[in-house]
Amino acid sequence: MDPLERLLAEHACERLVIDFVRRLDLGEPSSVADLFTEDGWWEWPPPGDGRRAEGRAALAAYFGSRPPGRLSRRVMSNILVTVTGPDTATATSYFQTYRVDGYDAGREGGSGGATVPAGPPVQVGHYEDEFRRVGGRWLLASRSLVLPFGGPTPTVGG
């Protein structure tokens, strides 16, 4: 693979990492399934709770089950993509999740909702990803969550 092809592959995979969290926080959460291969999967393996969703339909259902009134923002950093072949790559990326439940987006003037007091992140961890190029498009083949720091999601006003 020439250097330009490698750079383009790295950029496409980095963009998937960012698009994933943008869709969860600002878009339609179930649409993250479109970023995966048909047989793609997401998991939180032990010592996590063992959750796993496999295939686009299961991924859409899992991520689409976001509780109403949940406000979140994820901060991604340290995205390191390694191209392992002409159609494969891996990545590790760090994240912080800021999240509250009980948020009313209609309060105080429309879709922006009210500002809530800032608190510490409820999660700090990293993702371990595998990517595959299918039909010229880079997609997530798998995503594993590693969560060394986590706590309960606070409730607005609670």
DSSP file with accessible surface (Angstrom, degrees, kcal/mol):
  #  RESIDUE AA STRUCTURE BP1 BP2  ACC     N-H-->O    O-->H-N    N-H-->O    O-->H-N    TCO  KAPPA ALPHA  PHI   PSI    X-CA   Y-CA   Z-CA
    1    1 A M              0   0   85      0, 0.0     0, 0.0     0, 0.0     0, 0.0   0.000 360.0 360.0 360.0 128.7    0.0    0.0    0.0
    2    2 A D     >  -     0   0   76      1,-0.1     4,-2.3     4,-0.0     5,-0.2  -0.327 360.0-103.5 -76.6 163.6    1.5    3.3   -1.0
    3    3 A P  H  > S+     0   0  110      0, 0.0     4,-2.5     0, 0.0     5,-0.2   0.854 119.8  51.3 -57.9 -37.2    1.7    6.2    1.6
    4    4 A L  H  > S+     0   0  111      2,-0.2     4,-2.6     1,-0.2     5,-0.2   0.935 110.4  48.2 -67.7 -44.0   -1.3    8.1    0.1
    5    5 A E  H  > S+     0   0   99      2,-0.2     4,-2.3     1,-0.2    -1,-0.2   0.906 112.4  50.1 -60.4 -41.8   -3.5    5.0    0.2
    6    6 A R  H  X S+     0   0   95     -4,-2.3     4,-2.7     2,-0.2    -2,-0.2   0.939 110.9  49.0 -62.0 -44.8   -2.4    4.4    3.8
    7    7 A L  H  X S+     0   0  104     -4,-2.5     4,-2.6     1,-0.2    -2,-0.2   0.917 111.3  49.2 -62.5 -43.2   -3.2    8.0    4.8
    8    8 A L  H  X S+     0   0  107     -4,-2.6     4,-2.4     2,-0.2    -1,-0.2   0.903 111.7  49.3 -64.3 -39.6   -6.6    7.8    3.2
    9    9 A A  H  X S+     0   0    1     -4,-2.3     4,-2.3    -5,-0.2    -2,-0.2   0.935 111.4  49.2 -64.4 -45.5   -7.4    4.6    4.9
   10   10 A E  H  X S+     0   0   55     -4,-2.7     4,-2.6     1,-0.2    -2,-0.2   0.928 112.2  48.4 -59.4 -45.1   -6.3    6.0    8.3
   11   11 A H  H  X S+     0   0  109     -4,-2.6     4,-2.5     1,-0.2    -1,-0.2   0.917 109.6  51.8 -64.0 -42.5   -8.4    9.1    7.8
   12   12 A A  H  X S+     0   0   28     -4,-2.4     4,-1.6     1,-0.2    -1,-0.2   0.913 112.5  46.1 -61.7 -39.8  -11.5    7.1    6.8
   13   13 A C  H  X S+     0   0    0     -4,-2.3     4,-1.9     2,-0.2    -2,-0.2   0.912 111.0  51.5 -70.7 -41.3  -11.2    4.9    9.9
   14   14 A E  H  X S+     0   0   72     -4,-2.6     4,-2.0     1,-0.2    -2,-0.2   0.909 107.8  54.0 -59.2 -40.9  -10.6    8.0   12.2
   15   15 A R  H  X S+     0   0  168     -4,-2.5     4,-3.1     1,-0.2     5,-0.2   0.888 104.9  53.4 -63.2 -37.5  -13.7    9.5   10.7
   16   16 A L  H  X S+     0   0   13     -4,-1.6     4,-2.4     2,-0.2    -1,-0.2   0.914 106.3  53.1 -61.6 -42.1  -15.7    6.4   11.6
   17   17 A V  H  X S+     0   0    0     -4,-1.9     4,-1.3     1,-0.2    -2,-0.2   0.933 115.3  40.2 -58.9 -44.8  -14.6    6.7   15.2
   18   18 A I  H  X S+     0   0   80     -4,-2.0     4,-2.3     1,-0.2    -2,-0.2   0.908 113.3  53.2 -73.0 -41.6  -15.8   10.4   15.3
   19   19 A D  H  X S+     0   0   24     -4,-3.1     4,-2.7     1,-0.2     5,-0.2   0.884 102.7  60.6 -62.9 -36.2  -19.0    9.8   13.4
   20   20 A F  H  X S+     0   0    0     -4,-2.4     4,-1.8    -5,-0.2    -1,-0.2   0.954 110.7  38.0 -55.2 -52.6  -19.9    7.0   15.8
   21   21 A V  H  X S+     0   0    9     -4,-1.3     4,-2.6     2,-0.2     5,-0.3   0.859 113.1  56.9 -74.0 -31.3  -20.0    9.3   18.8
   22   22 A R  H  X>S+     0   0  119     -4,-2.3     4,-3.4     1,-0.2     5,-1.0   0.940 108.3  47.8 -62.3 -44.0  -21.5   12.2   16.9
   23   23 A R  H  X5S+     0   0   42     -4,-2.7     4,-0.7     3,-0.2    -1,-0.2   0.888 112.7  48.9 -64.7 -38.2  -24.5   10.0   15.9
   24   24 A L  H  <5S+     0   0   11     -4,-1.8    -1,-0.2    -5,-0.2    -2,-0.2   0.917 123.4  30.9 -65.1 -42.7  -24.9    8.8   19.5
   25   25 A D  H  <5S+     0   0   20     -4,-2.6    47,-0.3    -5,-0.1    -2,-0.2   0.857 138.5  12.4 -86.0 -39.6  -24.8   12.3   20.9
   26   26 A L  H  <5S+     0   0  110     -4,-3.4    -3,-0.2    -5,-0.3    -2,-0.1   0.517 120.7  42.9-120.7 -10.5  -26.3   14.5   18.2
   27   27 A G  S  <<S-     0   0   38     -5,-1.0    -4,-0.1    -4,-0.7     3,-0.1  -0.069 106.1 -50.3-113.8-144.0  -27.9   12.3   15.6
   28   28 A E    >   -     0   0  113      1,-0.2     3,-2.0    -2,-0.1     4,-0.3  -0.876  46.9-151.3-100.0 108.5  -30.1    9.2   15.5
   29   29 A P  G >  S+     0   0   15      0, 0.0     3,-1.8     0, 0.0    35,-0.2   0.841  92.4  59.1 -54.2 -37.1  -28.4    6.7   17.8
   30   30 A S  G >  S+     0   0   36      1,-0.3     3,-1.6    33,-0.2     4,-0.2   0.771  90.3  73.7 -65.2 -20.2  -29.7    3.7   16.0
   31   31 A S  G X  S+     0   0   25     -3,-2.0     3,-1.6     1,-0.3    -1,-0.3   0.627  71.8  83.2 -71.9  -9.4  -28.0    4.9   12.8
   32   32 A V  G X  S+     0   0    0     -3,-1.8     3,-2.0    -4,-0.3    -1,-0.3   0.803  77.0  72.6 -61.9 -23.2  -24.5    3.9   14.2
   33   33 A A  G X  S+     0   0    2     -3,-1.6     3,-1.7     1,-0.3    -1,-0.3   0.831  85.8  64.5 -58.3 -30.4  -25.4    0.4   12.9
   34   34 A D  G <  S+     0   0   84     -3,-1.6    -1,-0.3     1,-0.3    -2,-0.2   0.636  92.7  62.8 -68.4 -13.7  -24.9    1.8    9.4
   35   35 A L  G <  S+     0   0    2     -3,-2.0   105,-3.2    -4,-0.3     2,-0.3   0.471  95.4  77.4 -87.6  -4.8  -21.2    2.3   10.2
   36   36 A F  E <  S-a  140   0A   0     -3,-1.7   105,-0.2   103,-0.2    20,-0.1  -0.730  87.7-104.8-104.4 157.1  -20.7   -1.4   10.8
   37   37 A T  E >   -     0   0A   2    103,-2.7     3,-1.9    -2,-0.3    18,-0.2  -0.256  46.4 -98.0 -65.5 164.1  -20.3   -4.3    8.3
   38   38 A E  E 3  S+     0   0A 132      1,-0.3    18,-1.1    17,-0.1    19,-0.2   0.861 128.6  36.3 -55.7 -36.3  -23.3   -6.5    7.9
   39   39 A D  E 3  S+     0   0A  89     16,-0.2    -1,-0.3    17,-0.1    -2,-0.1   0.218  93.7 133.7-100.7  14.5  -21.8   -9.0   10.4
   40   40 A G  E <   -     0   0A   0     -3,-1.9    15,-3.5   100,-0.1     2,-0.3  -0.131  35.2-162.8 -65.4 160.8  -20.2   -6.3   12.6
   41   41 A W  E     -aB 142  54A  55    100,-1.3   102,-1.5    13,-0.2     2,-0.4  -0.978  17.1-154.9-146.2 157.5  -20.5   -6.4   16.3
   42   42 A W  E     +aB 143  53A  12     11,-2.3    11,-2.5    -2,-0.3     2,-0.3  -0.979  25.1 173.2-126.6 140.3  -20.1   -4.2   19.5
   43   43 A E  E     -aB 144  52A  39    100,-2.4   102,-2.6    -2,-0.4     9,-0.2  -0.990  36.9-153.1-148.6 157.6  -19.3   -5.6   22.9
   44   44 A W        -     0   0   43      7,-2.6     6,-1.8    -2,-0.3     7,-0.4  -0.832  38.3-163.2-123.0  83.4  -18.4   -4.8   26.5
   45   45 A P    >   -     0   0   37      0, 0.0     3,-2.8     0, 0.0     6,-0.1  -0.224  31.2 -43.3 -70.2 161.5  -16.5   -8.0   27.4
   46   46 A P  T 3  S+     0   0  106      0, 0.0     3,-0.1     0, 0.0     0, 0.0  -0.310 126.5  45.3 -54.4 139.6  -15.8   -9.1   30.9
   47   47 A P  T 3  S+     0   0  144      0, 0.0    99,-0.0     0, 0.0    -3,-0.0  -0.986 117.7  67.8 -81.6   8.5  -14.8   -7.7   33.3
   48   48 A G  S <  S-     0   0   18     -3,-2.8    98,-0.0    97,-0.2    -4,-0.0   0.018 114.0 -80.8 -68.7-168.6  -17.6   -5.5   31.8
   49   49 A D        -     0   0   88     -3,-0.1    -1,-0.1    -4,-0.1     0, 0.0   0.457  57.8-115.1 -84.0   2.7  -21.2   -6.7   31.9
   50   50 A G        +     0   0   43     -6,-1.8    -1,-0.1     1,-0.2    -2,-0.0   0.560  55.5 161.9  82.1   7.1  -20.8   -9.0   28.8
   51   51 A R        +     0   0   97     -7,-0.4    -7,-2.6    -6,-0.1     2,-0.3  -0.321   9.4 173.4 -61.3 144.9  -23.2   -7.1   26.6
   52   52 A R  E     -B   43   0A 114     -9,-0.2     2,-0.4     2,-0.0    -9,-0.2  -0.967  18.3-170.0-154.4 135.7  -22.9   -7.8   22.9
   53   53 A A  E     -B   42   0A   8    -11,-2.5   -11,-2.3    -2,-0.3     2,-0.4  -0.999  12.7-170.8-126.1 129.9  -24.8   -6.8   19.8
   54   54 A E  E     +B   41   0A 109     -2,-0.4     4,-0.4   -13,-0.2   -13,-0.2  -0.980  47.7  20.0-129.3 131.7  -24.1   -8.5   16.5
   55   55 A G  S  > S-     0   0   16    -15,-3.5     4,-2.5    -2,-0.4     5,-0.2   0.126  89.6 -84.2  90.9 151.4  -25.4   -7.7   13.0
   56   56 A R  H  > S+     0   0   57    -18,-1.1     4,-2.7     1,-0.2     5,-0.2   0.873 125.6  52.3 -60.5 -39.9  -26.9   -4.4   11.8
   57   57 A A  H  > S+     0   0   86      1,-0.2     4,-2.2     2,-0.2    -1,-0.2   0.945 113.2  44.2 -63.8 -44.4  -30.4   -5.1   13.1
   58   58 A A  H  > S+     0   0   43     -4,-0.4     4,-2.7     2,-0.2    -2,-0.2   0.895 113.8  50.8 -67.2 -38.5  -29.2   -5.9   16.6
   59   59 A L  H  X S+     0   0    0     -4,-2.5     4,-2.7     2,-0.2     5,-0.4   0.926 110.1  49.5 -64.5 -44.1  -26.9   -2.9   16.6
   60   60 A A  H  X S+     0   0   31     -4,-2.7     4,-1.9    -5,-0.2    -2,-0.2   0.920 113.5  46.5 -61.5 -42.3  -29.7   -0.6   15.6
   61   61 A A  H  X S+     0   0   69     -4,-2.2     4,-0.6    -5,-0.2    -2,-0.2   0.930 114.2  47.8 -66.5 -43.5  -32.0   -2.0   18.3
   62   62 A Y  H >< S+     0   0   63     -4,-2.7     3,-1.1     1,-0.2    -2,-0.2   0.969 118.8  37.0 -63.2 -54.8  -29.3   -1.8   20.9
   63   63 A F  H >< S+     0   0   19     -4,-2.7     3,-0.8     1,-0.3   -33,-0.2   0.803 112.8  59.9 -72.3 -25.1  -28.1    1.8   20.2
   64   64 A G  H 3< S+     0   0   38     -4,-1.9    -1,-0.3    -5,-0.4    -2,-0.2   0.575  86.2  78.4 -76.1  -8.0  -31.7    2.9   19.4
   65   65 A S  T <<  +     0   0   83     -3,-1.1    -1,-0.2    -4,-0.6    -2,-0.1   0.247  62.3 145.3 -86.7  17.5  -32.8    1.9   23.0
   66   66 A R    <   -     0   0   63     -3,-0.8     3,-0.1     1,-0.1     4,-0.1  -0.254  58.6-105.6 -54.0 132.2  -31.3    5.1   24.4
   67   67 A P    >   -     0   0   49      0, 0.0     3,-1.3     0, 0.0    -1,-0.1  -0.326  35.3-107.5 -62.5 140.2  -33.5    6.3   27.3
   68   68 A P  T 3  S+     0   0  128      0, 0.0    34,-0.4     0, 0.0     3,-0.1  -0.393 105.8  31.5 -63.0 145.7  -35.6    9.4   26.5
   69   69 A G  T 3  S+     0   0   31      1,-0.3    34,-3.2    32,-0.1     2,-0.5   0.569  84.3 138.7  82.3   9.6  -34.3   12.5   28.3
   70   70 A R    <   -     0   0   60     -3,-1.3     2,-0.5    31,-0.2    -1,-0.3  -0.767  32.0-169.5 -90.5 127.6  -30.7   11.3   28.1
   71   71 A L  E     +C  100   0A  37     29,-2.8    29,-2.4    -2,-0.5     2,-0.3  -0.974  16.2 166.2-113.6 128.4  -28.2   14.1   27.2
   72   72 A S  E     -C   99   0A   1     -2,-0.5     2,-0.3   -47,-0.3    27,-0.2  -0.983  23.7-172.5-143.4 153.8  -24.6   13.0   26.4
   73   73 A R  E     -C   98   0A 111     25,-2.4    25,-2.8    -2,-0.3     2,-0.4  -0.962  12.7-159.7-142.6 130.1  -21.4   14.3   24.9
   74   74 A R  E     -C   97   0A  41     -2,-0.3     2,-0.5    23,-0.2    23,-0.2  -0.912   5.1-152.3-110.8 138.7  -18.5   12.0   24.3
   75   75 A V  E     -C   96   0A  69     21,-2.6    21,-1.5    -2,-0.4     2,-0.4  -0.954  13.4-161.2-111.9 119.3  -14.9   13.4   23.8
   76   76 A M  E     +C   95   0A  28     -2,-0.5     2,-0.3    19,-0.2    19,-0.2  -0.809  20.4 151.5-101.9 143.7  -12.7   11.2   21.7
   77   77 A S  E     +C   94   0A  47     17,-2.3    17,-2.7    -2,-0.4     3,-0.2  -0.947  45.2  42.9-155.7 174.7   -8.9   11.5   21.7
   78   78 A N  E     -     0   0A 107     -2,-0.3     2,-0.7     1,-0.2    14,-0.1   0.865  65.0-179.3  51.4  45.3   -5.7    9.5   21.1
   79   79 A I  E     -     0   0A  42     14,-0.2     2,-0.6    -3,-0.1    14,-0.2  -0.677   3.0-178.2 -80.7 113.4   -7.1    7.8   18.0
   80   80 A L  E     -C   92   0A 116     12,-2.7    12,-1.5    -2,-0.7     2,-0.4  -0.935   3.6-171.2-119.3 106.7   -4.4    5.5   16.7
   81   81 A V  E     -C   91   0A  10     -2,-0.6     2,-0.5    10,-0.2    10,-0.2  -0.830   3.8-166.8 -98.0 134.6   -5.2    3.7   13.4
   82   82 A T  E     -C   90   0A  69      8,-3.1     8,-2.6    -2,-0.4     2,-0.5  -0.980  15.1-142.7-121.5 115.6   -3.0    0.9   12.2
   83   83 A V  E     +C   89   0A  11     -2,-0.5     6,-0.3     6,-0.2   -77,-0.0  -0.688  21.0 178.4 -77.4 122.8   -3.5   -0.2    8.6
   84   84 A T  E     -     0   0A  83      4,-1.6     5,-0.2    -2,-0.5    -1,-0.1   0.525  61.7 -12.9-105.7  -9.9   -3.0   -4.0    8.6
   85   85 A G  E >  S-C   88   0A  19      3,-1.6     3,-0.8     1,-0.0    -1,-0.2  -0.962  85.2 -74.8-173.1 179.1   -3.7   -4.8    5.0
   86   86 A P  T 3  S+     0   0   89      0, 0.0    -1,-0.0     0, 0.0     3,-0.0   0.806 132.1  19.7 -62.5 -25.8   -5.3   -3.3    1.8
   87   87 A D  T 3  S+     0   0   78     44,-0.0    46,-2.3    45,-0.0     2,-0.3   0.133 117.3  71.2-129.6  19.1   -8.8   -3.8    3.3
   88   88 A T  E <   +CD  85 132A  57     -3,-0.8    -4,-1.6    44,-0.2    -3,-1.6  -0.983  45.6 160.5-139.2 149.6   -8.2   -4.1    7.0
   89   89 A A  E     -CD  83 131A   2     42,-1.6    42,-3.2    -2,-0.3     2,-0.3  -0.972  19.1-149.0-156.5 163.0   -7.2   -1.8    9.9
   90   90 A T  E     -CD  82 130A  53     -8,-2.6    -8,-3.1    -2,-0.3     2,-0.3  -0.893  15.0-173.5-129.6 163.9   -7.3   -1.7   13.7
   91   91 A A  E     -CD  81 129A   4     38,-2.0    38,-2.9    -2,-0.3     2,-0.4  -0.991  18.5-156.0-155.1 153.4   -7.5    1.3   16.1
   92   92 A T  E     +CD  80 128A  56    -12,-1.5   -12,-2.7    -2,-0.3     2,-0.3  -0.993  23.2 175.1-124.8 133.5   -7.5    2.2   19.7
   93   93 A S  E     - D   0 127A   0     34,-1.7    34,-2.7    -2,-0.4     2,-0.3  -0.999  22.1-135.1-142.0 141.6   -9.2    5.4   20.8
   94   94 A Y  E     -CD  77 126A 114    -17,-2.7   -17,-2.3    -2,-0.3     2,-0.3  -0.664  24.7-174.6 -93.8 150.5   -9.8    7.0   24.2
   95   95 A F  E     -CD  76 125A   3     30,-2.6    30,-2.1    -2,-0.3     2,-0.4  -0.984  20.4-160.2-143.8 155.8  -13.1    8.5   25.2
   96   96 A Q  E     -CD  75 124A  67    -21,-1.5   -21,-2.6    -2,-0.3     2,-0.5  -0.993  17.2-152.9-127.8 136.7  -14.8   10.4   28.1
   97   97 A T  E     -CD  74 123A   0     26,-2.5    25,-2.7    -2,-0.4    26,-1.2  -0.959   8.6-170.5-116.7 123.0  -18.6   10.4   28.4
   98   98 A Y  E     +C   73   0A  82    -25,-2.8   -25,-2.4    -2,-0.5     2,-0.3  -0.946  26.2 162.1-104.8 129.1  -20.5   13.2   30.0
   99   99 A R  E     +C   72   0A  34     -2,-0.5     2,-0.3   -27,-0.2   -27,-0.2  -0.998  23.0 178.9-155.5 143.9  -24.1   12.2   30.5
  100  100 A V  E     -C   71   0A  22    -29,-2.4   -29,-2.8    -2,-0.3     2,-0.3  -0.976  17.1-144.0-139.0 153.1  -27.3   13.1   32.4
  101  101 A D  B    S+f  155   0B  37     53,-2.5    55,-3.0    -2,-0.3   -31,-0.2  -0.766  77.8  46.4-108.5 160.8  -30.8   11.6   32.4
  102  102 A G  S    S+     0   0   48    -34,-0.4     2,-0.3    -2,-0.3   -32,-0.2   0.677  72.3 157.4  82.4  20.4  -34.0   13.6   32.8
  103  103 A Y        -     0   0   34    -34,-3.2     2,-0.7    -3,-0.3    -1,-0.3  -0.598  31.7-153.7 -82.3 134.5  -33.0   16.3   30.3
  104  104 A D    >   -     0   0   84     -2,-0.3     3,-1.5     1,-0.1    10,-0.7  -0.895   6.9-170.4-110.3 101.1  -35.9   18.3   28.7
  105  105 A A  T 3  S+     0   0   45     -2,-0.7     8,-0.6     1,-0.3    -1,-0.1   0.706  83.2  60.9 -65.1 -19.0  -34.7   19.6   25.4
  106  106 A G  T 3> S+     0   0   50      6,-0.1     4,-0.9     7,-0.1     3,-0.4   0.592  80.9 107.2 -86.1  -9.4  -37.8   21.8   25.0
  107  107 A R  T <4 S+     0   0   91     -3,-1.5     6,-0.2     1,-0.2    -4,-0.0  -0.366  79.1   9.6 -70.3 149.3  -37.1   23.8   28.2
  108  108 A E  T  4 S-     0   0  157      1,-0.2    -1,-0.2     5,-0.1     4,-0.1   0.919 134.7 -19.5  51.0  59.0  -36.0   27.4   27.9
  109  109 A G  T  4 S-     0   0   80     -3,-0.4     3,-0.4     3,-0.1     2,-0.2   0.886 104.0 -63.6  94.4  39.3  -36.4   28.3   24.3
  110  110 A G  S >< S-     0   0   38     -4,-0.9     3,-1.2     1,-0.2     4,-0.0  -0.529  94.5  -7.0 104.0-153.1  -36.5   25.4   21.9
  111  111 A S  T 3  S+     0   0  119      1,-0.3    -1,-0.2    -2,-0.2    -4,-0.1   0.672 117.6  66.0 -69.2 -20.6  -34.4   22.6   20.7
  112  112 A G  T 3  S-     0   0   57     -3,-0.4    -1,-0.3    -6,-0.1    -6,-0.1   0.814  87.4-161.8 -72.3 -27.0  -31.2   23.6   22.5
  113  113 A G    <   -     0   0   16     -3,-1.2    -8,-0.2    -8,-0.6     2,-0.2  -0.017  31.8 -48.3  69.5 176.0  -32.7   23.0   25.9
  114  114 A A        -     0   0    5    -10,-0.7     2,-0.3     1,-0.1    -7,-0.1  -0.503  58.0-107.6 -82.0 152.4  -31.4   24.4   29.1
  115  115 A T        -     0   0  141     -2,-0.2    -1,-0.1     3,-0.0    -2,-0.1  -0.625  33.9-149.2 -76.1 135.8  -27.7   24.2   30.1
  116  116 A V        -     0   0   32     -2,-0.3    40,-0.0     1,-0.1   -13,-0.0  -0.782  29.2 -90.3-104.4 152.1  -27.1   21.7   32.9
  117  117 A P        -     0   0  119      0, 0.0     2,-0.2     0, 0.0    -1,-0.1  -0.343  47.3-113.7 -60.2 138.9  -24.4   22.0   35.5
  118  118 A A        +     0   0  106     -3,-0.0    -3,-0.0   -20,-0.0   -20,-0.0  -0.474  40.4 173.9 -74.4 143.1  -21.2   20.4   34.4
  119  119 A G        -     0   0   43     -2,-0.2     3,-0.1     1,-0.1    -1,-0.0  -0.803  39.4 -71.2-134.0-179.1  -20.0   17.4   36.3
  120  120 A P        -     0   0  109      0, 0.0    -1,-0.1     0, 0.0     2,-0.0  -0.289  64.4 -83.6 -70.9 161.9  -17.2   14.9   35.9
  121  121 A P        -     0   0   41      0, 0.0   -23,-0.3     0, 0.0     3,-0.1  -0.366  27.6-147.1 -63.6 146.0  -17.3   12.3   33.2
  122  122 A V  S    S+     0   0   13    -25,-2.7    29,-2.0     1,-0.2     2,-0.3   0.619  83.9  28.7 -87.3 -15.5  -19.4    9.2   34.0
  123  123 A Q  E     +DE  97 150A  29    -26,-1.2   -26,-2.5    27,-0.2     2,-0.4  -0.995  56.2 178.3-144.3 142.4  -17.1    7.0   31.9
  124  124 A V  E     +DE  96 149A  46     25,-2.3    25,-1.7    -2,-0.3     2,-0.3  -0.971  38.1 104.3-139.6 123.4  -13.5    7.1   30.8
  125  125 A G  E     -D   95   0A   5    -30,-2.1   -30,-2.6    -2,-0.4     2,-0.3  -0.853  53.5 -99.5-166.0-157.2  -12.2    4.3   28.7
  126  126 A H  E     -DE  94 146A  37     20,-2.4    20,-2.8   -32,-0.3     2,-0.4  -0.971  16.7-130.8-147.4 160.4  -11.1    3.2   25.3
  127  127 A Y  E     -DE  93 145A  11    -34,-2.7   -34,-1.7    -2,-0.3     2,-0.5  -0.893   8.2-153.4-107.9 144.4  -12.4    1.4   22.3
  128  128 A E  E     -DE  92 144A  96     16,-2.4    16,-2.5    -2,-0.4     2,-0.3  -0.984  27.9-173.3-115.7 115.4  -10.5   -1.4   20.4
  129  129 A D  E     -DE  91 143A   3    -38,-2.9   -38,-2.0    -2,-0.5     2,-0.4  -0.829  23.4-161.5-115.8 150.5  -11.7   -1.4   16.8
  130  130 A E  E     -DE  90 142A 110     12,-2.2    11,-3.3    -2,-0.3    12,-1.8  -0.989  17.8-163.0-123.8 136.1  -11.3   -3.6   13.7
  131  131 A F  E     -DE  89 140A   4    -42,-3.2   -42,-1.6    -2,-0.4     2,-0.4  -0.881   7.3-169.5-118.9 152.7  -12.2   -2.1   10.3
  132  132 A R  E     -DE  88 139A  86      7,-2.4     7,-1.9    -2,-0.3     2,-0.6  -0.997  21.6-131.0-141.3 137.0  -12.8   -3.7    7.0
  133  133 A R  E     - E   0 138A  75    -46,-2.3     2,-0.5    -2,-0.4     5,-0.3  -0.785  29.2-178.7 -88.9 123.0  -13.2   -2.1    3.6
  134  134 A V  E >   - E   0 137A  71      3,-3.0     3,-1.9    -2,-0.6    -2,-0.0  -0.990  69.0 -13.3-125.7 121.1  -16.3   -3.4    1.8
  135  135 A G  T 3  S-     0   0   89     -2,-0.5    -1,-0.1     1,-0.3     3,-0.1   0.853 130.4 -52.8  57.9  34.8  -17.2   -2.2   -1.7
  136  136 A G  T 3  S+     0   0   65      1,-0.2     2,-0.5    -3,-0.0    -1,-0.3   0.420 118.5 109.0  83.3  -1.5  -14.6    0.6   -1.4
  137  137 A R  E <   - E   0 134A 119     -3,-1.9    -3,-3.0    -5,-0.0     2,-0.3  -0.926  66.3-131.3-114.3 130.5  -16.1    1.9    1.9
  138  138 A W  E     + E   0 133A  19     -2,-0.5     2,-0.3    -5,-0.3    -5,-0.2  -0.615  35.3 171.5 -78.1 134.0  -14.3    1.5    5.3
  139  139 A L  E     - E   0 132A   6     -7,-1.9    -7,-2.4    -2,-0.3     2,-0.4  -0.947  39.2 -97.5-138.1 158.3  -16.7    0.2    8.0
  140  140 A L  E     -aE  36 131A   0   -105,-3.2  -103,-2.7    -2,-0.3    -9,-0.3  -0.652  30.2-179.2 -73.9 128.9  -16.4   -1.0   11.6
  141  141 A A  E    S-     0   0A   9    -11,-3.3  -100,-1.3    -2,-0.4     2,-0.3   0.743  72.2  -3.4 -94.8 -33.0  -16.1   -4.8   11.7
  142  142 A S  E     -aE  41 130A   4    -12,-1.8   -12,-2.2  -102,-0.2    -1,-0.4  -0.987  55.7-166.3-157.7 151.8  -16.0   -4.9   15.5
  143  143 A R  E     -aE  42 129A   0   -102,-1.5  -100,-2.4    -2,-0.3     2,-0.4  -0.964   7.6-168.8-142.6 121.8  -15.8   -2.5   18.5
  144  144 A S  E     -aE  43 128A  14    -16,-2.5   -16,-2.4    -2,-0.4     2,-0.4  -0.950  14.7-141.3-113.0 133.9  -14.9   -3.6   22.0
  145  145 A L  E     - E   0 127A  10   -102,-2.6     2,-0.5    -2,-0.4   -18,-0.2  -0.779  12.0-169.2 -94.0 130.7  -15.4   -1.3   25.0
  146  146 A V  E     - E   0 126A  49    -20,-2.8   -20,-2.4    -2,-0.4  -102,-0.0  -0.991   8.7-178.2-119.0 119.6  -12.8   -1.2   27.7
  147  147 A L  E     +     0   0A  34     -2,-0.5   -22,-0.2   -22,-0.2     3,-0.1  -0.768  19.6 159.6-127.4  87.1  -14.0    0.8   30.7
  148  148 A P  E    S+     0   0A  84      0, 0.0     2,-0.4     0, 0.0   -23,-0.2   0.742  75.4  43.9 -78.2 -20.4  -11.6    1.2   33.6
  149  149 A F  E    S+ E   0 124A 135    -25,-1.7   -25,-2.3     2,-0.0     2,-0.3  -0.983  73.2 139.9-127.5 122.6  -13.5    4.2   35.1
  150  150 A G  E     + E   0 123A  58     -2,-0.4   -27,-0.2   -27,-0.2   -28,-0.1  -0.994  14.8 168.3-158.7 154.5  -17.3    4.4   35.3
  151  151 A G        -     0   0   39    -29,-2.0   -29,-0.0    -2,-0.3    -2,-0.0  -0.913  43.9 -59.0-154.0-178.3  -20.1    5.5   37.5
  152  152 A P        -     0   0  121      0, 0.0    -1,-0.0     0, 0.0   -29,-0.0  -0.289  50.7-111.1 -69.9 154.7  -23.8    6.1   37.6
  153  153 A T        -     0   0   31    -55,-0.1   -53,-0.1   -53,-0.0   -55,-0.0  -0.754  36.2-133.3 -84.4 120.6  -25.5    8.5   35.3
  154  154 A P        -     0   0   66      0, 0.0   -53,-2.5     0, 0.0     2,-0.4  -0.295  12.8-125.9 -71.3 162.1  -26.8   11.5   37.3
  155  155 A T  B >   -f  101   0B  83    -55,-0.2     3,-2.6   -53,-0.1   -53,-0.2  -0.888  31.4 -99.2-108.3 139.5  -30.3   12.9   36.9
  156  156 A V  T 3  S+     0   0   35    -55,-3.0   -40,-0.0    -2,-0.4   -56,-0.0  -0.351 111.0   6.2 -56.7 129.3  -30.9   16.6   36.1
  157  157 A G  T 3         0   0   88      1,-0.2    -1,-0.3    -2,-0.0   -55,-0.1   0.513 360.0 360.0  74.2   6.0  -31.8   18.3   39.3
  158  158 A G    <         0   0   98     -3,-2.6    -1,-0.2     0, 0.0    -2,-0.0  -0.298 360.0 360.0-106.6 360.0  -31.1   15.1   41.3
